[in-house]
């Protein structure tokens, strides 16, 4: 049935199966409807987001992401901003599949009281927003009170580099939390900017072994870049 080019009567059967008694049947129906992009099933799949079975709820989330219908945005946003009813990564991937429509959700997530939502929202902004705008939106997150969020911000800034390393990112190499410092020195290696060298050289003396190792690796990576390479190699020598 899943290979048919037209949903027709069997599509109706699958939609009805979303209300079958056995959770595995409901989940299988959701998965199949998602695979074939059955837009007519979107309202019923949205209903399954409140299913008693987490397995069914997550199958419905995946299916809605595959279908990509923006009618699913409000309930998926609620699942993302109020986590617990479905796996955070599953909901995140479904929102990404909705494209630009999901950007306001990630922006709202940056201000969430829930730390894990702020972390995931950093990655959502980096994946969904034009690079320069994403950097502007993420820079303030480097001062987030949660170390995990600051570390996630460093990691995402490392994925959207430009010719100039953000000053705030360089300063984060001196963060009191080792995981944040480690993420910051790694991210600086993505920017062909020799102004990062003093921060990386200082990080070589970091009391945390992993931070010092990442700083060394970052120097090696900078040594291969066209603008900062000469000064980085001289510093290593």
C-alpha positions as CSV (number, residue, x, y, z in Angstrom):
1,X,0.0,0.0,0.0
2,X,2.8,2.4,0.9
3,X,4.2,2.2,-2.6
4,X,0.9,3.2,-4.3
5,X,1.0,6.5,-6.2
6,X,-2.5,7.4,-5.1
7,X,-3.8,7.3,-1.5
8,X,-7.4,6.5,-2.4
9,X,-9.4,4.0,-0.3
10,X,-6.3,2.4,1.4
11,X,-5.4,5.9,2.6
12,X,-8.7,6.1,4.3
13,X,-8.0,2.8,5.9
14,X,-4.7,4.1,7.2
15,X,-6.3,7.2,8.6
16,X,-8.9,5.0,10.4
17,X,-6.0,2.9,11.7
18,X,-4.7,5.9,13.6
19,X,-7.6,5.2,16.0
20,X,-7.1,1.5,16.3
21,X,-7.0,0.0,19.8
22,X,-3.4,-1.4,19.6
23,X,-0.7,1.3,19.9
24,X,1.6,-0.5,17.5
25,X,-1.1,-0.3,14.8
26,X,-1.6,3.4,15.4
27,X,2.1,4.0,15.2
28,X,2.5,1.9,12.1
29,X,-0.3,3.8,10.4
30,X,1.3,7.2,11.4
31,X,4.7,6.1,10.0
32,X,3.2,4.9,6.7
33,X,1.1,8.1,6.2
34,X,4.2,10.1,6.8
35,X,6.2,8.1,4.3
36,X,3.7,8.7,1.6
37,X,3.2,12.4,2.5
38,X,-0.5,12.0,3.1
39,X,-1.6,15.6,3.7
40,X,-5.2,14.5,4.2
41,X,-4.1,12.7,7.4
42,X,-2.6,15.9,9.0
43,X,-5.6,16.7,11.3
44,X,-5.8,13.1,12.6
45,X,-2.1,12.9,13.0
46,X,-2.3,16.1,15.1
47,X,-4.8,14.4,17.3
48,X,-2.3,11.5,17.8
49,X,0.1,14.0,19.4
50,X,-2.1,13.6,22.5
51,X,-2.1,9.8,22.3
52,X,-1.7,7.8,25.5
53,X,1.3,6.0,24.0
54,X,4.6,7.9,23.7
55,X,5.5,5.5,20.9
56,X,2.4,6.7,18.9
57,X,3.0,10.4,19.7
58,X,6.5,10.2,18.4
59,X,5.4,8.4,15.3
60,X,2.9,11.2,14.7
61,X,5.6,13.8,15.2
62,X,7.9,12.1,12.6
63,X,5.0,11.8,10.2
64,X,4.1,15.4,10.5
65,X,7.7,16.4,9.9
66,X,7.8,14.3,6.8
67,X,4.6,15.7,5.4
68,X,5.7,19.2,6.1
69,X,2.3,20.8,6.4
70,X,2.3,24.1,8.3
71,X,-1.0,23.1,10.0
72,X,1.2,21.0,12.3
73,X,3.3,24.0,13.4
74,X,1.3,25.1,16.5
75,X,1.1,21.7,18.1
76,X,4.7,20.9,17.3
77,X,5.8,24.2,18.7
78,X,3.9,23.4,21.9
79,X,5.7,20.0,22.2
80,X,9.0,21.8,21.6
81,X,8.5,24.6,24.1
82,X,7.0,22.4,26.7
83,X,9.1,19.2,26.5
84,X,8.5,15.8,27.9
85,X,5.7,14.3,25.9
86,X,7.9,13.4,23.0
87,X,11.7,13.1,22.4
88,X,13.2,16.6,22.1
89,X,15.3,15.6,19.1
90,X,12.3,14.1,17.3
91,X,10.3,17.3,17.7
92,X,13.3,19.4,16.7
93,X,13.8,17.5,13.5
94,X,10.1,17.8,12.6
95,X,10.3,21.5,13.1
96,X,13.4,21.8,10.9
97,X,11.5,20.0,8.2
98,X,8.9,22.8,8.2
99,X,11.6,25.3,7.1
100,X,11.3,29.0,7.7
101,X,8.0,28.6,9.4
102,X,9.8,27.1,12.4
103,X,12.2,30.1,12.9
104,X,9.8,32.0,15.3
105,X,9.5,28.8,17.4
106,X,13.3,28.6,17.9
107,X,13.5,32.4,18.6
108,X,10.9,32.0,21.3
109,X,12.9,29.0,22.6
110,X,15.9,31.1,23.1
111,X,14.1,32.9,25.9
112,X,12.5,29.7,27.5
113,X,12.9,29.1,31.2
114,X,13.8,25.6,30.3
115,X,17.6,25.1,29.8
116,X,17.3,22.2,27.4
117,X,14.9,24.2,25.1
118,X,17.4,27.1,25.0
119,X,20.1,24.7,24.0
120,X,18.1,23.1,21.2
121,X,16.9,26.5,20.0
122,X,20.6,27.6,19.5
123,X,21.0,24.8,17.0
124,X,17.6,25.6,15.5
125,X,18.6,29.2,14.8
126,X,22.0,28.1,13.4
127,X,20.3,25.7,11.0
128,X,17.3,27.9,10.0
129,X,18.5,31.5,9.9
130,X,20.8,33.2,7.4
131,X,24.4,33.1,8.8
132,X,24.9,36.8,9.6
133,X,21.5,37.1,11.3
134,X,22.0,33.8,13.2
135,X,25.3,35.1,14.6
136,X,23.6,38.3,15.8
137,X,20.8,36.3,17.5
138,X,23.2,33.8,19.1
139,X,25.9,36.2,20.4
140,X,23.7,37.2,23.4
141,X,23.4,33.6,24.4
142,X,27.1,33.6,25.3
143,X,26.1,35.3,28.6
144,X,23.3,32.8,29.4
145,X,23.3,31.8,33.1
146,X,23.5,28.1,32.2
147,X,26.9,26.7,31.2
148,X,25.3,24.1,28.9
149,X,23.6,26.9,26.9
150,X,26.8,28.9,26.6
151,X,28.6,25.8,25.4
152,X,25.9,25.1,22.8
153,X,26.1,28.7,21.7
154,X,29.9,28.3,21.1
155,X,29.4,25.1,19.2
156,X,26.7,26.6,16.9
157,X,28.8,29.8,16.3
158,X,31.6,27.4,15.2
159,X,29.2,26.1,12.5
160,X,28.5,29.4,11.0
161,X,31.9,31.1,10.8
162,X,32.8,34.3,9.0
163,X,36.1,36.2,8.4
164,X,35.9,37.8,11.8
165,X,35.6,35.9,15.1
166,X,33.0,37.4,17.5
167,X,34.7,39.2,20.4
168,X,32.3,37.7,22.8
169,X,33.2,34.2,21.6
170,X,36.9,34.9,22.1
171,X,36.2,36.2,25.6
172,X,34.3,33.0,26.4
173,X,37.6,31.0,26.3
174,X,38.0,32.4,29.8
175,X,34.6,31.2,31.0
176,X,34.5,29.6,34.5
177,X,33.0,26.4,33.1
178,X,35.5,24.0,31.4
179,X,33.0,22.7,28.9
180,X,32.2,26.2,27.7
181,X,35.9,27.0,27.4
182,X,36.5,23.8,25.4
183,X,33.6,24.6,23.0
184,X,34.9,28.2,22.6
185,X,38.4,27.3,21.6
186,X,37.2,24.8,19.2
187,X,34.8,27.3,17.6
188,X,37.5,29.9,17.2
189,X,39.3,27.5,14.8
190,X,36.5,28.0,12.3
191,X,37.3,31.7,11.9
192,X,40.2,32.8,9.8
193,X,41.0,35.6,12.2
194,X,44.5,36.0,13.7
195,X,43.0,38.0,16.6
196,X,42.0,34.7,18.1
197,X,45.6,33.7,18.6
198,X,46.2,35.3,22.0
199,X,43.1,33.6,23.4
200,X,44.2,30.2,22.0
201,X,47.8,30.6,23.2
202,X,46.5,31.5,26.7
203,X,44.2,28.4,26.6
204,X,47.2,26.2,26.1
205,X,47.9,26.7,29.8
206,X,44.3,26.0,30.8
207,X,44.2,23.8,34.0
208,X,41.7,21.4,32.2
209,X,43.5,19.0,29.9
210,X,40.8,18.8,27.3
211,X,40.6,22.6,27.0
212,X,44.4,22.8,26.4
213,X,44.3,20.0,23.9
214,X,41.4,21.6,22.0
215,X,43.4,24.9,22.0
216,X,46.3,23.1,20.4
217,X,44.1,21.5,17.8
218,X,42.6,24.9,17.1
219,X,46.0,26.5,16.5
220,X,46.9,23.7,14.0
221,X,43.6,24.3,12.2
222,X,44.2,28.1,12.1
223,X,47.7,27.4,10.7
224,X,46.1,25.9,7.6
225,X,43.9,29.0,6.8
226,X,44.9,31.7,4.4
227,X,44.6,34.8,6.5
228,X,45.6,33.7,9.9
229,X,47.8,30.8,8.9
230,X,51.1,32.6,8.8
231,X,50.8,34.1,12.3
232,X,49.4,30.8,13.7
233,X,52.3,28.8,12.4
234,X,54.8,31.4,13.7
235,X,53.1,31.2,17.1
236,X,53.4,27.4,17.1
237,X,57.0,27.6,16.1
